[in-house]
Amino acid sequence: MATQPTIENLDDVRYSDLVLWEEVTGGYSYDSRDIVSVTATTGGTFPLGSVIFRPKATAASVAWDLVDATGDIAYTNDYALVIGDDFEPTEEVTFVTATPRNAIAISRRARIKASKLLESLTAHYAGVTATNFADLRRALASQGVLVVDSLTAIPA
């Protein structure tokens, strides 16, 4: 009896569920991405699109942390979205407490889907409010990361 082909599970998280558009310069060079060091004070496995932060104007060597409380969302912080480990985009990244781990993060010049961003944010920040999310959207927009509600709501 012949082996049946594996059918892809369409319920898996997909990169395109989060990212609508990224700045690409020079062929395959993504100008919106950075490899960053993350120290997750809460630890655990974080889904694609998890929001990280650190104070503005800090040294490049300062590690990022995951947003998991109201005080983490402030205009005095820079933000990025974790989209993978330090090799490629992945559906989730595991961080342990007090141990920096490299991750791929989007920190500028991109368009992100609001529904997936909110889902990723609430995975480890259950108390997020509509006001918190609106503040985060504005902070991300100031960095060039636009959070949009639908394909028809993409700003030009």
BELHU-V139736 format. One line per field, one symbol per residue. psi: psi as a letter, one per 40 degrees, with the letter a starting at -180 (. if undefined). burial: b if it has 24 or more other C-alpha atoms within 12 Angstrom, else e. Layout:
psi: ???
burial: ???
This chain:
psi: hihiihhhheeihideddhdiihhifbehheeiihihhhhdeiahhihehhiiiiifiidehiiihheideehieeiiiihheiaedihidihhiiiehihiihiheigihihddddddddedegdehidddddddddddddeehhhidideehi.
burial: eeeeeeeeeeeeeebebbbbbbeeeeeeeeebbbbbbbbbeeeebbbbbbbbbbeeeeeeeebbbbbbbeebbbeebbbbbbbbbeeebbbbbbbeeeebbbbbbbbbbbbbbbebbbbbbbbbbeebeeebbebbbebbbebbbbbbeeeeeeee
